[in-house]
Amino acid sequence: NTNERPLRFEPILLVGPPGTGKTYTVKKLASFLNTSSYEISLSSATEAFVLSGLPNGYTTSYPGEFAKAMSESNEINPIVILDELDKACFTTRDRPSITGPLLQVLEPETANSVKDACLGVKMDLSNVSWIATANDITGIPEAILSRFHIVNVRQLTVDEKSVQINSILSSFLSEFNFNDHLHVQIDHQTFV
């Protein structure tokens, strides 16, 4: 059916103190959905080339993290974790910041034609599920924040982790009308 679309979440930003299991929860979700996940650490990302690649004119040219994520995925719609978004550098003096590439991939209309500067190829990233993590959102530009559904996370008990992941999974199944065909419940022992 040509109207079918790959399973994909809208961009989500999980915000909470360190050690609350934000990245862990996303990796578990990908595992339960049996889909690829790729983690991009933004804690030291200062310039656009980290995400979009460094052009071949440089002796140290290399592909960006977006191209690496897609090359390591077996699907067109992996979950890409933008870890520690709040620690990224969104302003630079002389070089393009990561703001531009992030805005491009977070909008489906522009994510379908993302060019890697090293490889010289365009990629369709419009089916990627972007899930970011942050401890604090005060340093993240509003233009970036406005693209995410923000979820505040606190330290959870084992039972609460089970409830949270089941809630996310239920919402996902409902969005794609799978509730009539699948009944998935994850036991809290999975998180022990």
Summary of the structure (lengths in Angstrom):
residues: 192
radius of gyration: 17.3
end to end distance: 40.9
largest distance: 55.1
contacts: 540
relative contact order: 0.22
helix: 33%
strand: 17%
